[in-house]
Amino acid sequence: MLLNIVRLRYGEPPAFLDTTQVIAGYNFSRSFSGGYYGYPASAVSNYLFGSGTLSQAENPTITYQPLTGEQYAENVVRPISPTAIMPLSLGGMAIDTLLRLTAQSIDGLSNVRGVGPFGGGSVRFYLLLHDLRQLQLAGAMTVRIATDDASSSSGKAGKQGGGGSQGNNGGNGGSSGSSASSGEHIYLVLTATADSNLQAIQGEVRRLLHLDANAAEAEIVYGPYPKKEGQIAILTRSMLAMLTQLSYEMEVPEKDVRSGRTLPTIGQVGIESRPEVAIHSGKNAPDGSYVSVYYKKCWYWISDTDFRSKEAFTMVQVLSTLAATSHSGGAVVTIPAG
């Protein structure tokens, strides 16, 4: 994953592999032998002898298959559905990190994109993520998952229109379309709280998302802008777009920029002072790195003491698994017995 990020920064195509088979070979053997020579007149050490051996070996064989064609389009190029992304926040993943990685825009508020000194992001996008994270930590915000049956039984769903949500999701043409066909809907819920500070943050979130001042929840749909009142539109990224954006934010040798091998690193926007995944570079191998790769006479790594980068990089790997909506034959583990 890290090597793909580095390759994208230098304008080279990434390579995505699928593990199709794992053959685990084990070998354990023991042997002992002994004997004696019939020379009674000789010393004991001359006519008694013995030997023993013990050996153990493990030789796994892993078969990889490159992603191509429709499988590549499904897993790498097609945007990840918001219905697959948002429930991750229920498992404790930081919602600001999650959306900064996966969302290109939220209700027209743009995340940083492309190349250049600033990347063209909106300051209000990062203010929204900061507010959502504060509400998440305080338990004043959550995500609700509903099906068509559950939605149709509630009066609020009739107002928001489950069928309208499906039409919006279907516009994605792929990942979001699958969510529509399954009848699953995702809602951002602002839970009731007596804390005046949290109430103020919730009010700011409603203002940034163009929601009614008393709205308790809003349906999350795919797209650049909401089609109906009471919806939050998230334009999500594909895995390829996500890795490309991370590559533009990584550290590269200055000589590579001066020589034209790559473009300058983009700066941060608004309240953000660092990239989501801080990737360092240098001539010498790093000490205590979380993950590192050697690429064209230079080392690139994520520091093991940088918890925020490690957490975000782990999210990228989880999202890569979620994006894999199409597979060839699953990985088979073969272990010899007997």
C-alpha angles and dihedrals in degrees: 000000000000092000090053090053091051093046092051090053089058094047096256124133117258121236120223119192131191120210107232104170140012118194112192113197119191128184127185123170138170131186138172131183135177143165146152140235119231100236105122093179092060127085118269091251089060099056105031121069139159141172139189137189134195124185137170129182137175119198112176120186118204122195118207128192123196118237111246141163118354092358090057091048092050098045103033114018104036117085116253113248118250087228088065095043106045099056088063088075088063088063093058101268112146107257094211092055091043095052094040089058099041109026122081091182140354116207090336095312104126129222119217111283143175125000137305134084096302110014096222100266126157120246090216090059090064093042088056092050091049091052093047091052092051090051092047092052091049094046091243094122134045142158124251124204119205137173128219092263093052092044095049091053093059123076092222093058090056089056093049093042118229090209091053090053090053091052091052092048091047088060089072089070094213133015095027091041090062090055091052093052091052090054095233121146131189124211131191106222125199103202123215116265136174093211109109092206092054090046089055091050090049089052090052091050090052090050094049091047094044092239128152113275091243099039112135096187142005133198117248114223135174119258145072095274135016116260095206137033113267095033131114114213118209119187101205130202130237121237089258092052091046094052092043091054091049089051092056090055098049126103116257133178112276091228090062090057093047092049093050096245090126141000126260119276113262119244127236125263131230116323094358113102101175141030118269090242111031107210115185130199136205146144096251128065111263123245117230098002122170090217131348140179134193114225126173098335095317135094123227121190151158114232118244089221093057101090095174092056092045091051092049092046090051088052090054090055092047090049090050088058092047091050091057096096092150126050140176115222109324123252111282121205113208118194119180116229135191 
